[in-house]
């Protein structure tokens, strides 16, 4: 635990300014089934606290944090990012960011008074497209490409027809002049 705390030291003001100037803070949204998590204060958008390695994200509205605990190889949602104590959610994963987690999140179920898991909890990057949106966008792009191809083929076909008509006119004129 001491090793993890050393790795999670507070950044200096210079480090924070350097990080803040170099890029925008990442944002992730913890999502889950409404019937289980509607109104849960730990669900919602988490904003990166610039300068921390491993990263720490703070909930936009509540005092919850999303952070990586290196020694346990866990992403954790809890009230204290400096310890692994008292999480309300966690997942064992070595994913570099929470949106890349490929396994189920565990959460404390107060009704059962035990840890449960849910395959429908996920934490996408805010502003990132979902797989369905990417597929839809690819399909739109393919449809647009097909329309352009069809339009080009139609234009090519019309040009060939016009060329044939010109050739036929030229051939008709040529045969008339030979007959005289």
ZIJO-V830088 format. One line per field, one symbol per residue. burial: b if it has 9 or more other ideal C-beta (glycine too) atoms within 8 Angstrom, else e. A space follows every 10 residues. Layout:
BEGIN
burial = ???
END
This chain:
BEGIN
burial = eeebbebbee beeebbeebb eeeebbbbbb ebeeeebeee bbebbbbbbb bbebbbbbbe eeebbbbebb eeebbbbbee eeebeebbbb bebebebbbe beeebbbbbe eeeeebebee bbbbbeeeee eeebeebeee eeeeeeeeee eeeeeeeeee eeeeeeeeee eeeeeeeeee
END
